[in-house]
Amino acid sequence: MKSKAEKQRILAVQRFHNGEKPESIWISFGKSKAWLYKWVGRQENLDNESWYCDRSRQPLNNANKTPADIEEAVKRVRLNLHERDLFCGAQAILWELEDMGISPLPSLSTINRILVRNELTLRRKGRYEPKGTKYPALPFYFPNDTHQVDMVGPCYLKGPIRFYSLNVVDLASARCGLYPSLSMKSDSIMDGLWEVWKRLGIPCRIQIDNAYTFSGSPRYPRSLGPLIRLCLNNRVEPWFIPKSEPWRNGTIERFNDLYQQRFLGKVEMLSEEDLKTGSLTFENRHNTTYRYSKLGGKTPLKALASTQVKLRFPDPEDDSLKDWRKQPTEGKYHLVRLIRRDLKLDVFGEKFPVPPELELEYVVATIDVKDQKLTISYDGKKVEQIDYIL
C-alpha cells in the first residue's frame, strides 16, 4: 500500500504531464519547486514502476569502513587464539596482527567493533558476586601498594638452556617486571627482585606463594628466608597466600599465561644474552602498549603517570640494603591460612591451635620481628597473640 507522500508524488507528476501550470501544482501540495522537478525527473529517468519510492540515504562508499581483508584477519586470529585456549581479546589480537606484518593495523576500538559485529565476544553477564568464605584481600589503591610475585619455570631455550623467570606485577598500574635467571639459588633470585625494584620501584607489600624460594627452608621455619629478609630490610611486608590456592595470586597467574603466549611462544632466543634482551623488550612493550579495561583503556605507564604518585626506588649509590643475608631487626610478615577441621594454624610447618569458631575460615598470621610475637587475626580483628622467638 502506497503512503500519503508517495500518492502525492504520483498525482503531482500526472498533473504536470497533463499540462497544468507547475507553480500551482507545488503550491497546492505545500511543496517547493525543487520538490516537483525532483519527482518529475525521477519518473522520466528511472525505468521502473517504483520511481516514487524513497531511496536509502546511506552513502554507496564509506571511507571509514574497515577493509574486508583486515576484518577477515581479525576474525581468523581471534578464532585461532580461542581454539588454542590462549588470550583472545583485542589487545592479544593486535599484537598477533603486528607480528604477522598486517598493515595498516586497526585500532583496539576497531578490533572490538569487529568482534562485537561478528558475535565473537564472551563476556560475563551481570556483576561478579564473590562466593564462599571471606578472604582477606590486600588493598592496591595506588601504584606500588601491592606487587604480586611468582617464578615461572623451568623453561628451555634451544641449545638447550634451562632458565626461570621472576615475574612481578603491580596490581594498581598493571606494570610488569621480568628477571630471567639460569638458577633458583637465593642470590640469583634476590638479585632479580632488586633489579625489578630498580625499574618498578619498591612496593609497600608483596604477595607470593609458599615456594621454598620465597618462604625459606621448611626445616627452619623461624629462620626468615632470603626474600623475607630482603623485604623487611627495605620496609616491605611479604604476604604468603594459602597453600595450594594459586588463584589467590590471580593477577600474576594471568600475566604468566600472557608471558608464555606472547613471549616464550613467540620470540626465538638461542642464548642467555638473547633471553635478557628479549625479557626487557617484552617488559617495555607490555608497559608502554598493552591496554587494560580496568585502567580505563590506559597503558600501565599512562596509568602510573595519571596518579602522579612518587615512587620509592633503591638508592643507586648504596647497595647495602640489597644484602639479604642481613638479619632484620624490625618489620612484619604475614601468612593467610585456611583453618581446617583439625583447628591448626600452619606457619611454615609449625602448627598452632586456634579457637573452634575459626574452623573453615581464613585467618592472617602476622609475625612481628621486633616484638617477637605471632598475632592471629580474623576479619581484621585480633583473635590471639603468642610469643614467637625467632
One Martini backbone bead per residue (centre of mass of N, CA, C, O) as a GRO file, in nm:
protein
  390
    1MET     BB    1   0.097   0.037   0.022
    2LYS     BB    2   0.063   0.362  -0.023
    3SER     BB    3   0.163   0.651   0.070
    4LYS     BB    4   0.097   0.979   0.092
    5ALA     BB    5   0.359   1.079  -0.042
    6GLU     BB    6   0.341   0.894  -0.295
    7LYS     BB    7   0.071   0.999  -0.400
    8GLN     BB    8   0.163   1.291  -0.444
    9ARG     BB    9   0.382   1.232  -0.658
   10ILE     BB   10   0.199   1.103  -0.872
   11LEU     BB   11  -0.003   1.339  -0.905
   12ALA     BB   12   0.198   1.564  -0.975
   13VAL     BB   13   0.306   1.431  -1.240
   14GLN     BB   14   0.037   1.407  -1.386
   15ARG     BB   15  -0.029   1.715  -1.391
   16PHE     BB   16   0.221   1.796  -1.547
   17HIS     BB   17   0.152   1.616  -1.807
   18ASN     BB   18  -0.135   1.773  -1.839
   19GLY     BB   19  -0.037   2.099  -1.825
   20GLU     BB   20  -0.005   2.215  -1.564
   21LYS     BB   21   0.089   2.452  -1.366
   22PRO     BB   22   0.355   2.421  -1.165
   23GLU     BB   23   0.299   2.624  -0.935
   24SER     BB   24   0.017   2.508  -0.856
   25ILE     BB   25   0.119   2.233  -0.766
   26TRP     BB   26   0.324   2.294  -0.531
   27ILE     BB   27   0.123   2.472  -0.368
   28SER     BB   28  -0.103   2.252  -0.318
   29PHE     BB   29   0.123   2.074  -0.146
   30GLY     BB   30   0.335   2.254   0.006
   31LYS     BB   31   0.579   2.293  -0.188
   32SER     BB   32   0.847   2.291  -0.403
   33LYS     BB   33   1.007   2.319  -0.696
   34ALA     BB   34   1.219   2.098  -0.642
   35TRP     BB   35   1.022   1.873  -0.575
   36LEU     BB   36   0.880   1.844  -0.844
   37TYR     BB   37   1.140   1.803  -1.034
   38LYS     BB   38   1.242   1.557  -0.896
   39TRP     BB   39   0.996   1.363  -0.973
   40VAL     BB   40   0.998   1.407  -1.269
   41GLY     BB   41   1.288   1.309  -1.316
   42ARG     BB   42   1.254   1.029  -1.189
   43GLN     BB   43   1.032   0.927  -1.390
   44GLU     BB   44   1.210   0.966  -1.653
   45ASN     BB   45   1.490   0.805  -1.558
   46LEU     BB   46   1.327   0.565  -1.451
   47ASP     BB   47   1.289   0.208  -1.538
   48ASN     BB   48   1.030   0.206  -1.325
   49GLU     BB   49   0.754   0.173  -1.083
   50SER     BB   50   0.940   0.299  -0.816
   51TRP     BB   51   1.007   0.614  -0.838
   52TYR     BB   52   0.835   0.721  -0.571
   53CYS     BB   53   1.040   0.603  -0.389
   54ASP     BB   54   1.250   0.582  -0.144
   55ARG     BB   55   1.586   0.631  -0.073
   56SER     BB   56   1.874   0.555   0.039
   57ARG     BB   57   2.118   0.761   0.230
   58GLN     BB   58   2.336   0.574   0.207
   59PRO     BB   59   2.641   0.547   0.124
   60LEU     BB   60   2.814   0.366  -0.109
   61ASN     BB   61   3.075   0.490   0.030
   62ASN     BB   62   3.305   0.411   0.307
   63ALA     BB   63   3.593   0.553   0.419
   64ASN     BB   64   3.578   0.412   0.732
   65LYS     BB   65   3.585   0.132   0.643
   66THR     BB   66   3.682  -0.171   0.699
   67PRO     BB   67   3.862  -0.377   0.551
   68ALA     BB   68   3.798  -0.697   0.465
   69ASP     BB   69   4.084  -0.821   0.524
   70ILE     BB   70   4.105  -0.718   0.815
   71GLU     BB   71   3.852  -0.851   0.928
   72GLU     BB   72   3.938  -1.142   0.861
   73ALA     BB   73   4.197  -1.141   1.030
   74VAL     BB   74   4.065  -1.095   1.304
   75LYS     BB   75   3.887  -1.350   1.300
   76ARG     BB   76   4.111  -1.560   1.265
   77VAL     BB   77   4.277  -1.490   1.516
   78ARG     BB   78   4.057  -1.525   1.726
   79LEU     BB   79   3.995  -1.827   1.666
   80ASN     BB   80   4.283  -1.934   1.702
   81LEU     BB   81   4.324  -1.851   1.996
   82HIS     BB   82   4.076  -1.998   2.112
   83GLU     BB   83   4.153  -2.291   2.018
   84ARG     BB   84   4.436  -2.257   2.197
   85ASP     BB   85   4.372  -2.128   2.475
   86LEU     BB   86   4.409  -1.813   2.444
   87PHE     BB   87   4.443  -1.505   2.425
   88CYS     BB   88   4.145  -1.308   2.265
   89GLY     BB   89   4.169  -1.018   2.270
   90ALA     BB   90   4.238  -0.718   2.133
   91GLN     BB   91   4.536  -0.705   2.221
   92ALA     BB   92   4.624  -0.988   2.121
   93ILE     BB   93   4.542  -0.937   1.826
   94LEU     BB   94   4.725  -0.695   1.770
   95TRP     BB   95   4.993  -0.840   1.817
   96GLU     BB   96   4.950  -1.056   1.600
   97LEU     BB   97   4.926  -0.862   1.358
   98GLU     BB   98   5.202  -0.734   1.395
   99ASP     BB   99   5.364  -1.006   1.362
  100MET     BB  100   5.234  -1.050   1.061
  101GLY     BB  101   5.242  -0.758   0.904
  102ILE     BB  102   4.998  -0.589   0.925
  103SER     BB  103   4.865  -0.340   0.682
  104PRO     BB  104   4.699  -0.160   0.851
  105LEU     BB  105   4.646  -0.115   1.179
  106PRO     BB  106   4.413  -0.160   1.392
  107SER     BB  107   4.238  -0.061   1.637
  108LEU     BB  108   4.100  -0.150   1.929
  109SER     BB  109   3.814  -0.045   1.862
  110THR     BB  110   3.790  -0.191   1.593
  111ILE     BB  111   3.822  -0.477   1.698
  112ASN     BB  112   3.580  -0.467   1.889
  113ARG     BB  113   3.368  -0.417   1.666
  114ILE     BB  114   3.420  -0.677   1.510
  115LEU     BB  115   3.351  -0.872   1.742
  116VAL     BB  116   3.062  -0.774   1.783
  117ARG     BB  117   2.955  -0.804   1.489
  118ASN     BB  118   3.055  -1.131   1.505
  119GLU     BB  119   3.012  -1.263   1.782
  120LEU     BB  120   3.329  -1.266   1.949
  121THR     BB  121   3.216  -1.253   2.245
  122LEU     BB  122   3.301  -1.310   2.605
  123ARG     BB  123   3.081  -1.222   2.863
  124ARG     BB  124   3.000  -1.132   3.163
  125LYS     BB  125   2.698  -1.144   3.336
  126GLY     BB  126   2.703  -0.922   3.538
  127ARG     BB  127   2.790  -0.909   3.856
  128TYR     BB  128   3.024  -1.007   4.060
  129GLU     BB  129   2.984  -1.275   4.302
  130PRO     BB  130   3.109  -1.360   4.580
  131LYS     BB  131   3.213  -1.673   4.717
  132GLY     BB  132   3.227  -1.789   5.024
  133THR     BB  133   3.487  -1.737   5.203
  134LYS     BB  134   3.635  -1.495   5.357
  135TYR     BB  135   3.890  -1.278   5.216
  136PRO     BB  136   4.211  -1.115   5.277
  137ALA     BB  137   4.251  -0.874   5.084
  138LEU     BB  138   4.455  -0.657   4.919
  139PRO     BB  139   4.548  -0.343   4.870
  140PHE     BB  140   4.537  -0.111   4.550
  141TYR     BB  141   4.522   0.218   4.504
  142PHE     BB  142   4.832   0.241   4.445
  143PRO     BB  143   5.122   0.245   4.332
  144ASN     BB  144   5.296   0.001   4.517
  145ASP     BB  145   5.120  -0.135   4.725
  146THR     BB  146   5.103  -0.409   4.534
  147HIS     BB  147   5.277  -0.709   4.471
  148GLN     BB  148   5.306  -0.972   4.244
  149VAL     BB  149   5.484  -1.291   4.280
  150ASP     BB  150   5.671  -1.512   4.048
  151MET     BB  151   5.764  -1.833   3.923
  152VAL     BB  152   5.897  -1.943   3.608
  153GLY     BB  153   5.936  -2.291   3.577
  154PRO     BB  154   6.105  -2.454   3.375
  155CYS     BB  155   6.273  -2.335   3.091
  156TYR     BB  156   6.349  -2.349   2.725
  157LEU     BB  157   6.610  -2.333   2.511
  158LYS     BB  158   6.797  -2.349   2.261
  159GLY     BB  159   7.079  -2.610   2.309
  160PRO     BB  160   7.012  -2.621   2.597
  161ILE     BB  161   6.835  -2.374   2.809
  162ARG     BB  162   6.784  -2.329   3.144
  163PHE     BB  163   6.510  -2.140   3.300
  164TYR     BB  164   6.396  -1.857   3.490
  165SER     BB  165   6.114  -1.639   3.598
  166LEU     BB  166   6.077  -1.330   3.743
  167ASN     BB  167   5.752  -1.216   3.823
  168VAL     BB  168   5.601  -0.882   3.816
  169VAL     BB  169   5.300  -0.713   3.957
  170ASP     BB  170   5.118  -0.423   3.962
  171LEU     BB  171   4.796  -0.383   4.060
  172ALA     BB  172   4.730  -0.079   3.988
  173SER     BB  173   4.908  -0.048   3.694
  174ALA     BB  174   5.020  -0.329   3.553
  175ARG     BB  175   5.304  -0.346   3.588
  176CYS     BB  176   5.602  -0.503   3.477
  177GLY     BB  177   5.856  -0.753   3.584
  178LEU     BB  178   6.169  -0.899   3.466
  179TYR     BB  179   6.377  -1.204   3.557
  180PRO     BB  180   6.620  -1.392   3.435
  181SER     BB  181   6.727  -1.732   3.537
  182LEU     BB  182   6.953  -2.014   3.566
  183SER     BB  183   6.856  -2.014   3.871
  184MET     BB  184   6.737  -2.087   4.227
  185LYS     BB  185   6.912  -1.918   4.376
  186SER     BB  186   6.906  -1.675   4.606
  187ASP     BB  187   7.099  -1.463   4.480
  188SER     BB  188   6.953  -1.450   4.205
  189ILE     BB  189   6.662  -1.379   4.297
  190MET     BB  190   6.733  -1.126   4.466
  191ASP     BB  191   6.863  -0.974   4.235
  192GLY     BB  192   6.606  -0.967   4.066
  193LEU     BB  193   6.425  -0.805   4.259
  194TRP     BB  194   6.609  -0.559   4.269
  195GLU     BB  195   6.599  -0.492   3.964
  196VAL     BB  196   6.293  -0.448   3.952
  197TRP     BB  197   6.287  -0.215   4.162
  198LYS     BB  198   6.450  -0.019   3.982
  199ARG     BB  199   6.195   0.004   3.779
  200LEU     BB  200   5.922   0.001   3.973
  201GLY     BB  201   5.983  -0.008   4.262
  202ILE     BB  202   5.905  -0.004   4.598
  203PRO     BB  203   5.692  -0.170   4.787
  204CYS     BB  204   5.483  -0.230   5.056
  205ARG     BB  205   5.390  -0.509   4.922
  206ILE     BB  206   5.393  -0.870   4.888
  207GLN     BB  207   5.265  -1.143   4.687
  208ILE     BB  208   5.295  -1.495   4.767
  209ASP     BB  209   5.397  -1.800   4.774
  210ASN     BB  210   5.528  -2.122   4.929
  211ALA     BB  211   5.789  -2.131   4.815
  212TYR     BB  212   6.111  -2.184   4.912
  213THR     BB  213   6.225  -1.934   4.771
  214PHE     BB  214   6.045  -1.750   4.974
  215SER     BB  215   6.016  -1.897   5.271
  216GLY     BB  216   6.215  -2.126   5.298
  217SER     BB  217   6.312  -2.356   5.510
  218PRO     BB  218   6.129  -2.617   5.668
  219ARG     BB  219   6.347  -2.680   5.897
  220TYR     BB  220   6.342  -2.340   5.945
  221PRO     BB  221   6.068  -2.151   6.012
  222ARG     BB  222   6.238  -1.904   6.187
  223SER     BB  223   6.483  -1.795   5.986
  224LEU     BB  224   6.427  -1.637   5.749
  225GLY     BB  225   6.411  -1.587   5.445
  226PRO     BB  226   6.551  -1.409   5.197
  227LEU     BB  227   6.296  -1.249   5.119
  228ILE     BB  228   6.219  -1.150   5.399
  229ARG     BB  229   6.478  -0.993   5.450
  230LEU     BB  230   6.476  -0.803   5.211
  231CYS     BB  231   6.205  -0.674   5.277
  232LEU     BB  232   6.244  -0.576   5.574
  233ASN     BB  233   6.502  -0.398   5.502
  234ASN     BB  234   6.276  -0.231   5.292
  235ARG     BB  235   5.981  -0.199   5.401
  236VAL     BB  236   5.851  -0.488   5.331
  237GLU     BB  237   5.549  -0.683   5.315
  238PRO     BB  238   5.493  -1.011   5.333
  239TRP     BB  239   5.251  -1.227   5.154
  240PHE     BB  240   5.109  -1.542   5.214
  241ILE     BB  241   4.941  -1.761   5.064
  242PRO     BB  242   4.765  -2.018   5.047
  243LYS     BB  243   4.782  -2.335   5.016
  244SER     BB  244   4.684  -2.447   4.709
  245GLU     BB  245   4.606  -2.118   4.602
  246PRO     BB  246   4.684  -1.963   4.315
  247TRP     BB  247   4.430  -1.768   4.268
  248ARG     BB  248   4.525  -1.548   4.475
  249ASN     BB  249   4.737  -1.491   4.221
  250GLY     BB  250   4.577  -1.405   3.956
  251THR     BB  251   4.735  -1.180   3.809
  252ILE     BB  252   5.009  -1.335   3.771
  253GLU     BB  253   4.887  -1.583   3.631
  254ARG     BB  254   4.782  -1.430   3.381
  255PHE     BB  255   5.052  -1.313   3.303
  256ASN     BB  256   5.196  -1.584   3.255
  257ASP     BB  257   5.027  -1.655   3.011
  258LEU     BB  258   5.113  -1.414   2.842
  259TYR     BB  259   5.416  -1.476   2.851
  260GLN     BB  260   5.397  -1.746   2.706
  261GLN     BB  261   5.250  -1.646   2.446
  262ARG     BB  262   5.413  -1.358   2.372
  263PHE     BB  263   5.713  -1.479   2.428
  264LEU     BB  264   5.793  -1.784   2.441
  265GLY     BB  265   5.600  -1.842   2.176
  266LYS     BB  266   5.763  -1.608   1.980
  267VAL     BB  267   6.059  -1.585   2.077
  268GLU     BB  268   6.377  -1.623   1.953
  269MET     BB  269   6.618  -1.804   2.158
  270LEU     BB  270   6.984  -1.895   2.206
  271SER     BB  271   7.060  -1.713   2.459
  272GLU     BB  272   7.114  -1.535   2.740
  273GLU     BB  273   7.117  -1.261   2.597
  274ASP     BB  274   6.847  -1.295   2.452
  275LEU     BB  275   6.681  -1.325   2.709
  276LYS     BB  276   6.738  -1.049   2.838
  277THR     BB  277   6.651  -0.873   2.600
  278GLY     BB  278   6.365  -0.991   2.559
  279SER     BB  279   6.251  -0.929   2.842
  280LEU     BB  280   6.281  -0.618   2.828
  281THR     BB  281   6.113  -0.583   2.572
  282PHE     BB  282   5.850  -0.700   2.681
  283GLU     BB  283   5.817  -0.515   2.923
  284ASN     BB  284   5.802  -0.251   2.757
  285ARG     BB  285   5.568  -0.330   2.572
  286HIS     BB  286   5.359  -0.372   2.790
  287ASN     BB  287   5.386  -0.087   2.947
  288THR     BB  288   5.331   0.092   2.662
  289THR     BB  289   5.075  -0.087   2.500
  290TYR     BB  290   4.907  -0.223   2.705
  291ARG     BB  291   4.554  -0.251   2.748
  292TYR     BB  292   4.318  -0.179   3.015
  293SER     BB  293   4.004  -0.175   3.136
  294LYS     BB  294   4.076  -0.119   3.445
  295LEU     BB  295   4.235   0.156   3.322
  296GLY     BB  296   4.059   0.289   3.091
  297GLY     BB  297   4.266   0.210   2.841
  298LYS     BB  298   4.533   0.217   2.963
  299THR     BB  299   4.847   0.209   3.015
  300PRO     BB  300   5.058   0.148   3.266
  301LEU     BB  301   5.219   0.422   3.235
  302LYS     BB  302   4.969   0.605   3.215
  303ALA     BB  303   4.850   0.525   3.488
  304LEU     BB  304   5.087   0.622   3.655
  305ALA     BB  305   5.090   0.922   3.560
  306SER     BB  306   4.790   0.991   3.659
  307THR     BB  307   4.864   0.973   3.979
  308GLN     BB  308   5.137   1.118   4.081
  309VAL     BB  309   5.317   0.914   4.215
  310LYS     BB  310   5.575   0.864   4.441
  311LEU     BB  311   5.841   0.666   4.417
  312ARG     BB  312   6.039   0.398   4.553
  313PHE     BB  313   6.390   0.362   4.536
  314PRO     BB  314   6.680   0.248   4.510
  315ASP     BB  315   6.993   0.327   4.595
  316PRO     BB  316   7.243   0.369   4.358
  317GLU     BB  317   7.482   0.424   4.600
  318ASP     BB  318   7.328   0.184   4.781
  319ASP     BB  319   7.364  -0.181   4.838
  320SER     BB  320   7.312  -0.272   5.140
  321LEU     BB  321   6.995  -0.354   5.116
  322LYS     BB  322   7.060  -0.613   4.931
  323ASP     BB  323   7.135  -0.778   5.184
  324TRP     BB  324   6.978  -1.086   5.266
  325ARG     BB  325   7.163  -1.181   5.520
  326LYS     BB  326   7.046  -0.971   5.687
  327GLN     BB  327   6.914  -0.928   5.994
  328PRO     BB  328   6.626  -0.825   6.097
  329THR     BB  329   6.476  -0.597   6.358
  330GLU     BB  330   6.218  -0.538   6.179
  331GLY     BB  331   5.891  -0.612   6.110
  332LYS     BB  332   5.645  -0.772   5.883
  333TYR     BB  333   5.479  -1.090   5.835
  334HIS     BB  334   5.244  -1.291   5.632
  335LEU     BB  335   4.974  -1.541   5.674
  336VAL     BB  336   4.741  -1.709   5.483
  337ARG     BB  337   4.484  -1.921   5.637
  338LEU     BB  338   4.313  -2.223   5.641
  339ILE     BB  339   4.096  -2.357   5.868
  340ARG     BB  340   4.058  -2.663   5.963
  341ARG     BB  341   3.930  -2.934   6.146
  342ASP     BB  342   4.201  -2.937   6.332
  343LEU     BB  343   4.269  -2.646   6.438
  344LYS     BB  344   4.528  -2.549   6.255
  345LEU     BB  345   4.816  -2.347   6.228
  346ASP     BB  346   5.026  -2.293   5.946
  347VAL     BB  347   5.385  -2.211   5.996
  348PHE     BB  348   5.599  -2.348   5.809
  349GLY     BB  349   5.501  -2.633   5.978
  350GLU     BB  350   5.389  -2.509   6.214
  351LYS     BB  351   5.165  -2.572   6.490
  352PHE     BB  352   4.856  -2.396   6.587
  353PRO     BB  353   4.613  -2.340   6.793
  354VAL     BB  354   4.258  -2.274   6.753
  355PRO     BB  355   3.960  -2.168   6.761
  356PRO     BB  356   3.657  -2.311   6.663
  357GLU     BB  357   3.537  -2.049   6.508
  358LEU     BB  358   3.775  -2.088   6.269
  359GLU     BB  359   3.647  -2.291   6.111
  360LEU     BB  360   3.673  -2.245   5.773
  361GLU     BB  361   3.871  -1.998   5.797
  362TYR     BB  362   4.035  -1.700   5.733
  363VAL     BB  363   4.362  -1.620   5.839
  364VAL     BB  364   4.607  -1.404   6.002
  365ALA     BB  365   4.958  -1.434   6.027
  366THR     BB  366   5.161  -1.226   6.238
  367ILE     BB  367   5.503  -1.134   6.229
  368ASP     BB  368   5.697  -0.976   6.481
  369VAL     BB  369   6.026  -0.911   6.497
  370LYS     BB  370   6.063  -0.714   6.737
  371ASP     BB  371   5.843  -0.857   6.945
  372GLN     BB  372   5.810  -1.164   6.909
  373LYS     BB  373   5.521  -1.207   6.752
  374LEU     BB  374   5.203  -1.385   6.714
  375THR     BB  375   4.923  -1.288   6.517
  376ILE     BB  376   4.576  -1.359   6.520
  377SER     BB  377   4.345  -1.296   6.251
  378TYR     BB  378   3.991  -1.189   6.198
  379ASP     BB  379   3.851  -0.963   6.013
  380GLY     BB  380   4.072  -0.748   6.149
  381LYS     BB  381   4.081  -0.919   6.423
  382LYS     BB  382   4.203  -1.001   6.720
  383VAL     BB  383   4.244  -1.326   6.871
  384GLU     BB  384   4.566  -1.384   6.904
  385GLN     BB  385   4.872  -1.395   7.118
  386ILE     BB  386   5.216  -1.498   7.075
  387ASP     BB  387   5.508  -1.623   7.120
  388TYR     BB  388   5.797  -1.560   6.874
  389ILE     BB  389   6.099  -1.695   6.849
  390LEU     BB  390   6.378  -1.625   6.620
   0.00000   0.00000   0.00000
